[in-house]
Amino acid sequence: MNKKEIKFRDPVVEKVVNKFTSRSDVGFKKYGVTLRDDPGNLFTWLNHLQEELMDGILYIERAKEEFTDGIQEEILEYLKGMEVKDEKIL
């Protein structure tokens, strides 16, 4: 295992690097090899990538629903708090 000291300027980059390292550890524990030593072929890797991207699309869609639902609730709460001064506007 290689060890490398890194000084990060950006805490966001540091957070992402830490997540990559953690993800690599999970993969190694599960499969017993590094990605570099994975005996799979190009087709297998592309299939894994496709599955991961499809999962990502599902999470994006769910997040959009959560965001949209939250915005709608906020708008309704805001409107409930407003006084109606001119019913013609409605």
N, CA, C and O atoms as a MOPAC input file, in Angstrom:
PM7 MOZYME 1SCF
protein

 N      0.85200 1    -1.17700 1     0.00000 1
 C      0.00000 1     0.00000 1     0.00000 1
 C      0.89500 1     1.23700 1     0.00000 1
 O      1.83900 1     1.33800 1     0.78400 1
 N      0.58700 1     2.15700 1    -0.87800 1
 C      1.32400 1     3.42300 1    -0.93200 1
 C      0.72400 1     4.41900 1     0.04300 1
 O     -0.49300 1     4.47100 1     0.22400 1
 N      1.57500 1     5.19800 1     0.66200 1
 C      1.10700 1     6.26200 1     1.55700 1
 C      1.65200 1     7.57300 1     1.02600 1
 O      2.81700 1     7.66900 1     0.63900 1
 N      0.78900 1     8.58300 1     1.01200 1
 C      1.19200 1     9.86900 1     0.47100 1
 C      0.60400 1    10.97600 1     1.33700 1
 O     -0.58900 1    10.97400 1     1.64100 1
 N      1.44700 1    11.91100 1     1.72500 1
 C      0.98400 1    13.07800 1     2.47300 1
 C      0.53000 1    14.14200 1     1.47600 1
 O      1.25300 1    14.48100 1     0.53900 1
 N     -0.66200 1    14.65600 1     1.68900 1
 C     -1.19900 1    15.68900 1     0.79200 1
 C     -1.65500 1    16.86700 1     1.63600 1
 O     -2.34600 1    16.68700 1     2.63900 1
 N     -1.27400 1    18.06100 1     1.23500 1
 C     -1.78500 1    19.27300 1     1.86600 1
 C     -2.84600 1    19.84800 1     0.93900 1
 O     -2.57900 1    20.17400 1    -0.21800 1
 N     -4.03300 1    19.96100 1     1.46600 1
 C     -5.15900 1    20.41800 1     0.65300 1
 C     -5.39300 1    21.91100 1     0.84000 1
 O     -5.42400 1    22.41600 1     1.96200 1
 N     -5.55600 1    22.60500 1    -0.28200 1
 C     -5.95100 1    24.01400 1    -0.24300 1
 C     -7.44900 1    24.12500 1    -0.02800 1
 O     -7.94600 1    25.05200 1     0.61000 1
 N     -8.14600 1    23.14900 1    -0.58200 1
 C     -9.60500 1    23.22100 1    -0.64300 1
 C    -10.20900 1    22.07700 1     0.17100 1
 O     -9.98900 1    20.90900 1    -0.15000 1
 N    -10.96100 1    22.39800 1     1.21000 1
 C    -11.54900 1    21.34100 1     2.03000 1
 C    -12.56200 1    20.47400 1     1.26900 1
 O    -12.79700 1    19.32300 1     1.63700 1
 N    -13.14500 1    21.01900 1     0.23200 1
 C    -14.08000 1    20.23000 1    -0.57100 1
 C    -13.31800 1    19.12200 1    -1.30200 1
 O    -13.76400 1    17.97500 1    -1.34700 1
 N    -12.16700 1    19.47700 1    -1.87200 1
 C    -11.33600 1    18.48300 1    -2.55700 1
 C    -10.87600 1    17.41800 1    -1.56200 1
 O    -10.88800 1    16.22600 1    -1.87100 1
 N    -10.47600 1    17.84900 1    -0.38200 1
 C    -10.04100 1    16.90100 1     0.64500 1
 C    -11.16300 1    15.91500 1     0.99500 1
 O    -10.92600 1    14.71600 1     1.14300 1
 N    -12.37200 1    16.43200 1     1.12300 1
 C    -13.51900 1    15.59000 1     1.44800 1
 C    -13.75800 1    14.54300 1     0.35700 1
 O    -14.03000 1    13.38000 1     0.65600 1
 N    -13.65600 1    14.96000 1    -0.90000 1
 C    -13.87200 1    14.03700 1    -2.01300 1
 C    -12.76700 1    12.97900 1    -2.06700 1
 O    -13.04500 1    11.80200 1    -2.29600 1
 N    -11.52600 1    13.39000 1    -1.85800 1
 C    -10.40900 1    12.43600 1    -1.85200 1
 C    -10.61100 1    11.40800 1    -0.74100 1
 O    -10.37600 1    10.21700 1    -0.94700 1
 N    -11.04100 1    11.85900 1     0.42600 1
 C    -11.30800 1    10.93500 1     1.52900 1
 C    -12.41500 1     9.94900 1     1.16800 1
 O    -12.35000 1     8.77600 1     1.53800 1
 N    -13.41600 1    10.41600 1     0.45800 1
 C    -14.49400 1     9.52300 1     0.03400 1
 C    -13.99100 1     8.49200 1    -0.98100 1
 O    -14.39600 1     7.33000 1    -0.93400 1
 N    -13.11300 1     8.91100 1    -1.89500 1
 C    -12.52500 1     7.97000 1    -2.84700 1
 C    -11.73600 1     6.89000 1    -2.11500 1
 O    -11.82800 1     5.70700 1    -2.44200 1
 N    -10.96300 1     7.31200 1    -1.12500 1
 C    -10.15500 1     6.36400 1    -0.35400 1
 C    -11.05700 1     5.37800 1     0.38800 1
 O    -10.80300 1     4.17300 1     0.39500 1
 N    -12.10000 1     5.89900 1     1.00300 1
 C    -13.03300 1     5.03700 1     1.72200 1
 C    -13.72100 1     4.06400 1     0.77400 1
 O    -13.87700 1     2.88400 1     1.08900 1
 N    -14.12700 1     4.55800 1    -0.37600 1
 C    -14.79500 1     3.71100 1    -1.37700 1
 C    -13.86000 1     2.61900 1    -1.86800 1
 O    -14.28200 1     1.48100 1    -2.07500 1
 N    -12.60500 1     2.95700 1    -2.05500 1
 C    -11.60600 1     1.97600 1    -2.47000 1
 C    -11.45600 1     0.89300 1    -1.40300 1
 O    -11.34400 1    -0.28900 1    -1.72900 1
 N    -11.45500 1     1.29000 1    -0.14200 1
 C    -11.34700 1     0.32500 1     0.96000 1
 C    -12.53500 1    -0.64100 1     0.96000 1
 O    -12.36400 1    -1.84200 1     1.17100 1
 N    -13.72900 1    -0.11600 1     0.72500 1
 C    -14.93200 1    -0.96300 1     0.67300 1
 C    -14.81100 1    -1.96700 1    -0.47500 1
 O    -15.09100 1    -3.15400 1    -0.30200 1
 N    -14.39600 1    -1.48600 1    -1.63900 1
 C    -14.24400 1    -2.36400 1    -2.79700 1
 C    -13.19700 1    -3.44400 1    -2.56700 1
 O    -13.39500 1    -4.59700 1    -2.94900 1
 N    -12.09400 1    -3.07700 1    -1.94900 1
 C    -11.03900 1    -4.04900 1    -1.68300 1
 C    -11.52300 1    -5.10700 1    -0.69200 1
 O    -11.23400 1    -6.29400 1    -0.84700 1
 N    -12.25600 1    -4.66700 1     0.31800 1
 C    -12.78300 1    -5.61000 1     1.30900 1
 C    -13.78000 1    -6.57200 1     0.65300 1
 O    -13.80700 1    -7.76100 1     0.96900 1
 N    -14.58900 1    -6.04700 1    -0.25500 1
 C    -15.62100 1    -6.86200 1    -0.90400 1
 C    -15.04000 1    -7.83600 1    -1.93500 1
 O    -15.43900 1    -8.99900 1    -1.99200 1
 N    -14.07700 1    -7.34300 1    -2.76100 1
 C    -13.58000 1    -8.14600 1    -3.87800 1
 C    -12.18300 1    -8.72300 1    -3.65600 1
 O    -11.77200 1    -9.64200 1    -4.36500 1
 N    -11.45300 1    -8.19000 1    -2.67800 1
 C    -10.13400 1    -8.72500 1    -2.37800 1
 C     -9.02800 1    -8.30900 1    -3.32700 1
 O     -7.90100 1    -8.79000 1    -3.21600 1
 N     -9.33500 1    -7.42500 1    -4.25300 1
 C     -8.32900 1    -6.90100 1    -5.18900 1
 C     -8.56500 1    -5.41300 1    -5.40000 1
 O     -9.66700 1    -4.90800 1    -5.18400 1
 N     -7.52500 1    -4.72500 1    -5.82100 1
 C     -7.68100 1    -3.32000 1    -6.19500 1
 C     -8.31000 1    -3.25400 1    -7.57800 1
 O     -8.34600 1    -4.25500 1    -8.29400 1
 N     -8.79100 1    -2.11300 1    -7.94500 1
 C     -9.33800 1    -1.94800 1    -9.29000 1
 C     -8.25700 1    -2.21600 1   -10.33200 1
 O     -8.53100 1    -2.77600 1   -11.39400 1
 N     -7.04000 1    -1.81700 1   -10.02300 1
 C     -5.91700 1    -2.04300 1   -10.93500 1
 C     -5.71200 1    -3.53000 1   -11.21400 1
 O     -5.35300 1    -3.91700 1   -12.32600 1
 N     -5.94300 1    -4.35900 1   -10.19800 1
 C     -5.71900 1    -5.80100 1   -10.33600 1
 C     -6.99100 1    -6.58400 1   -10.64300 1
 O     -6.97600 1    -7.81500 1   -10.66400 1
 N     -8.08500 1    -5.87600 1   -10.88000 1
 C     -9.36100 1    -6.52100 1   -11.19900 1
 C     -9.20500 1    -7.34100 1   -12.48100 1
 O     -8.80800 1    -6.79900 1   -13.51300 1
 N     -9.51600 1    -8.65700 1   -12.42800 1
 C     -9.33300 1    -9.49400 1   -13.61100 1
 C    -10.44200 1    -9.34300 1   -14.65100 1
 O    -10.39800 1    -9.99700 1   -15.69300 1
 N    -11.43000 1    -8.49900 1   -14.38800 1
 C    -12.52800 1    -8.32200 1   -15.33600 1
 C    -12.03800 1    -7.77100 1   -16.66800 1
 O    -10.91500 1    -7.28000 1   -16.78300 1
 N    -12.89700 1    -7.86200 1   -17.66000 1
 C    -12.54700 1    -7.34400 1   -18.98900 1
 C    -13.26000 1    -6.01300 1   -19.23500 1
 O    -14.06300 1    -5.56500 1   -18.41700 1
 N    -12.96000 1    -5.40500 1   -20.34700 1
 C    -13.51600 1    -4.09300 1   -20.67100 1
 C    -15.04300 1    -4.11100 1   -20.66500 1
 O    -15.67200 1    -3.18600 1   -20.15200 1
 N    -15.63600 1    -5.15000 1   -21.22800 1
 C    -17.10100 1    -5.22600 1   -21.26700 1
 C    -17.67800 1    -5.25000 1   -19.85200 1
 O    -18.66300 1    -4.56400 1   -19.57500 1
 N    -17.08100 1    -6.02200 1   -18.96600 1
 C    -17.54300 1    -6.10900 1   -17.57800 1
 C    -17.44400 1    -4.75700 1   -16.89800 1
 O    -18.37100 1    -4.34400 1   -16.20100 1
 N    -16.33000 1    -4.06400 1   -17.09100 1
 C    -16.14600 1    -2.74600 1   -16.47000 1
 C    -17.17100 1    -1.74800 1   -16.99800 1
 O    -17.73700 1    -0.96000 1   -16.24100 1
 N    -17.40200 1    -1.79500 1   -18.31400 1
 C    -18.39600 1    -0.88600 1   -18.89700 1
 C    -19.79300 1    -1.20300 1   -18.37900 1
 O    -20.59600 1    -0.29500 1   -18.16600 1
 N    -20.08500 1    -2.47200 1   -18.17700 1
 C    -21.38400 1    -2.86000 1   -17.63300 1
 C    -21.55000 1    -2.34200 1   -16.20100 1
 O    -22.61200 1    -1.83300 1   -15.84000 1
 N    -20.49100 1    -2.47500 1   -15.38400 1
 C    -20.53300 1    -1.93500 1   -14.02000 1
 C    -20.74500 1    -0.42100 1   -14.04600 1
 O    -21.54200 1     0.11700 1   -13.27700 1
 N    -20.03100 1     0.24800 1   -14.92800 1
 C    -20.17100 1     1.70000 1   -15.04000 1
 C    -21.59300 1     2.07500 1   -15.43000 1
 O    -22.17200 1     3.00000 1   -14.86100 1
 N    -22.15300 1     1.36500 1   -16.39200 1
 C    -23.52200 1     1.64400 1   -16.82200 1
 C    -24.50000 1     1.48400 1   -15.66300 1
 O    -25.38500 1     2.32000 1   -15.48200 1
 N    -24.35200 1     0.42900 1   -14.88200 1
 C    -25.22800 1     0.19600 1   -13.74500 1
 C    -25.09300 1     1.31400 1   -12.70500 1
 O    -26.09200 1     1.78000 1   -12.15700 1
 N    -23.86300 1     1.73700 1   -12.43700 1
 C    -23.63700 1     2.81700 1   -11.46800 1
 C    -24.25600 1     4.12900 1   -11.94600 1
 O    -24.85100 1     4.86400 1   -11.15800 1
 N    -24.11500 1     4.41800 1   -13.23700 1
 C    -24.69000 1     5.64800 1   -13.78600 1
 C    -26.21600 1     5.60500 1   -13.75500 1
 O    -26.86400 1     6.61800 1   -13.49200 1
 N    -26.78900 1     4.43300 1   -14.02400 1
 C    -28.23800 1     4.30400 1   -13.95700 1
 C    -28.71300 1     4.53800 1   -12.52400 1
 O    -29.72300 1     5.20700 1   -12.30900 1
 N    -27.99200 1     3.99300 1   -11.54400 1
 C    -28.32200 1     4.25700 1   -10.14300 1
 C    -28.23100 1     5.75200 1    -9.84600 1
 O    -29.08400 1     6.30800 1    -9.15500 1
 N    -27.19700 1     6.39500 1   -10.37200 1
 C    -27.02000 1     7.83300 1   -10.15800 1
 C    -28.19600 1     8.62800 1   -10.69800 1
 O    -28.64400 1     9.57900 1   -10.05700 1
 N    -28.70100 1     8.25700 1   -11.86000 1
 C    -29.85600 1     8.93500 1   -12.44700 1
 C    -31.07200 1     8.78800 1   -11.53300 1
 O    -31.84400 1     9.73200 1   -11.36700 1
 N    -31.24200 1     7.60800 1   -10.94400 1
 C    -32.36800 1     7.40400 1   -10.02700 1
 C    -32.25100 1     8.30800 1    -8.80700 1
 O    -33.24400 1     8.89300 1    -8.37400 1
 N    -31.05300 1     8.43000 1    -8.25000 1
 C    -30.86300 1     9.31100 1    -7.09400 1
 C    -31.09900 1    10.77500 1    -7.46600 1
 O    -31.64700 1    11.53700 1    -6.66900 1
 N    -30.69100 1    11.16800 1    -8.67000 1
 C    -30.94100 1    12.54400 1    -9.12700 1
 C    -32.44200 1    12.79500 1    -9.21700 1
 O    -32.93200 1    13.83000 1    -8.76600 1
 N    -33.16200 1    11.85400 1    -9.79600 1
 C    -34.61000 1    12.02500 1    -9.94900 1
 C    -35.28000 1    12.13400 1    -8.58300 1
 O    -36.15200 1    12.98000 1    -8.38500 1
 N    -34.88100 1    11.29100 1    -7.64700 1
 C    -35.46000 1    11.33600 1    -6.30400 1
 C    -35.13500 1    12.65100 1    -5.61100 1
 O    -35.99000 1    13.22400 1    -4.93600 1
 N    -33.92300 1    13.12700 1    -5.77000 1
 C    -33.52400 1    14.40500 1    -5.16800 1
 C    -34.33600 1    15.55600 1    -5.76300 1
 O    -34.73100 1    16.47600 1    -5.04700 1
 N    -34.58300 1    15.50200 1    -7.07400 1
 C    -35.39400 1    16.53000 1    -7.70800 1
 C    -36.81100 1    16.52200 1    -7.15100 1
 O    -37.39500 1    17.58000 1    -6.91200 1
 N    -37.36200 1    15.33300 1    -6.94600 1
 C    -38.69700 1    15.24000 1    -6.36600 1
 C    -38.71400 1    15.85100 1    -4.96500 1
 O    -39.62400 1    16.60700 1    -4.62600 1
 N    -37.72200 1    15.52700 1    -4.16500 1
 C    -37.63600 1    16.04900 1    -2.80500 1
 C    -37.53500 1    17.57400 1    -2.82800 1
 O    -38.18900 1    18.26400 1    -2.04600 1
 N    -36.70800 1    18.08800 1    -3.73400 1
 C    -36.52800 1    19.52900 1    -3.86600 1
 C    -37.83600 1    20.19000 1    -4.28800 1
 O    -38.24500 1    21.19100 1    -3.69900 1
 N    -38.48700 1    19.64000 1    -5.29700 1
 C    -39.72400 1    20.20600 1    -5.81500 1
 C    -40.81700 1    20.17700 1    -4.75300 1
 O    -41.53000 1    21.16200 1    -4.56000 1
 N    -40.94400 1    19.05300 1    -4.06900 1
 C    -41.94800 1    18.95100 1    -3.00400 1
 C    -41.67300 1    19.98100 1    -1.91000 1
 O    -42.59600 1    20.62500 1    -1.41200 1
 N    -40.41200 1    20.13300 1    -1.54300 1
 C    -40.03600 1    21.09400 1    -0.50600 1
 C    -40.34200 1    22.52000 1    -0.91000 1
 O    -40.83800 1    23.30500 1    -0.10100 1
 N    -40.05100 1    22.86100 1    -2.14800 1
 C    -40.31900 1    24.21600 1    -2.65400 1
 C    -41.82300 1    24.47700 1    -2.65700 1
 O    -42.26800 1    25.55300 1    -2.25800 1
 N    -42.60000 1    23.50200 1    -3.10500 1
 C    -44.05300 1    23.68000 1    -3.12900 1
 C    -44.60200 1    23.90600 1    -1.72700 1
 O    -45.46800 1    24.75700 1    -1.52400 1
 N    -44.09800 1    23.14600 1    -0.76200 1
 C    -44.55100 1    23.32500 1     0.61800 1
 C    -44.17300 1    24.71200 1     1.14300 1
 O    -44.97100 1    25.35500 1     1.82500 1
 N    -42.97700 1    25.16900 1     0.83300 1
 C    -42.53900 1    26.49500 1     1.27500 1
 C    -43.41600 1    27.58800 1     0.66900 1
 O    -43.78100 1    28.54100 1     1.35800 1
 N    -43.75300 1    27.46000 1    -0.59900 1
 C    -44.59600 1    28.45600 1    -1.27700 1
 C    -45.98700 1    28.48000 1    -0.64100 1
 O    -46.55000 1    29.54700 1    -0.39600 1
 N    -46.53300 1    27.29300 1    -0.37800 1
 C    -47.85500 1    27.24500 1     0.24200 1
 C    -47.83800 1    27.87500 1     1.62800 1
 O    -48.75700 1    28.61500 1     1.97900 1
 N    -46.82000 1    27.59700 1     2.41200 1
 C    -46.70900 1    28.20300 1     3.74200 1
 C    -46.57400 1    29.71800 1     3.64400 1
 O    -47.15600 1    30.45500 1     4.44000 1
 N    -45.80000 1    30.17700 1     2.65800 1
 C    -45.62600 1    31.61100 1     2.45000 1
 C    -46.96100 1    32.25500 1     2.08700 1
 O    -47.32100 1    33.30000 1     2.62900 1
 N    -47.68500 1    31.63000 1     1.17400 1
 C    -48.97000 1    32.18200 1     0.73800 1
 C    -49.99600 1    32.18200 1     1.86400 1
 O    -50.81000 1    33.10100 1     1.96100 1
 N    -49.96300 1    31.16300 1     2.71000 1
 C    -50.88900 1    31.11800 1     3.84600 1
 C    -50.65500 1    32.29300 1     4.78900 1
 O    -51.59100 1    32.78200 1     5.42100 1
 N    -49.42800 1    32.73900 1     4.88200 1
 C    -49.09100 1    33.83800 1     5.77700 1
 C    -49.38600 1    35.21200 1     5.20800 1
 O    -49.32300 1    36.20500 1     5.93400 1
 N    -49.70800 1    35.29100 1     3.92300 1
 C    -49.99000 1    36.58800 1     3.30800 1
 C    -51.44100 1    36.97800 1     3.52600 1
 O    -52.33400 1    36.13100 1     3.53200 1
 N    -51.66200 1    38.26100 1     3.70300 1
 C    -53.02300 1    38.77300 1     3.79400 1
 C    -53.53300 1    39.02900 1     2.37700 1
 O    -52.80900 1    39.55400 1     1.53000 1
 N    -54.76100 1    38.66000 1     2.13600 1
 C    -55.37400 1    38.94500 1     0.83700 1
 C    -56.00000 1    40.33800 1     0.92600 1
 O    -56.96800 1    40.54000 1     1.65900 1
 N    -55.44500 1    41.29800 1     0.17900 1
 C    -55.93300 1    42.66600 1     0.20500 1
 C    -56.86700 1    42.95900 1    -0.96300 1
 O    -57.76100 1    43.80000 1    -0.86600 1
 N    -56.64900 1    42.26200 1    -2.04600 1
 C    -57.48700 1    42.51200 1    -3.21600 1
 C    -57.82900 1    41.16800 1    -3.82800 1
 O    -56.97200 1    40.52800 1    -4.43700 1
 N    -59.05400 1    40.74000 1    -3.67700 1
 C    -59.45500 1    39.43200 1    -4.17600 1
 C    -59.39400 1    39.35600 1    -5.69500 1
 O    -59.35000 1    38.25800 1    -6.25100 1
 N    -59.39000 1    40.51200 1    -6.38600 1
 C    -59.29300 1    40.50000 1    -7.83900 1
 C    -57.97400 1    39.95600 1    -8.32200 1
 O    -57.88700 1    39.43300 1    -9.43300 1
 N    -56.93000 1    40.07100 1    -7.49200 1
 C    -55.60300 1    39.57100 1    -7.87100 1
 C    -55.63000 1    38.04900 1    -7.98000 1
 O    -54.96300 1    37.47000 1    -8.83800 1
 N    -56.39800 1    37.41200 1    -7.11500 1
 C    -56.49000 1    35.95700 1    -7.12900 1
 C    -57.29300 1    35.52000 1    -8.31100 1
 O    -57.49400 1    34.32200 1    -8.51200 1

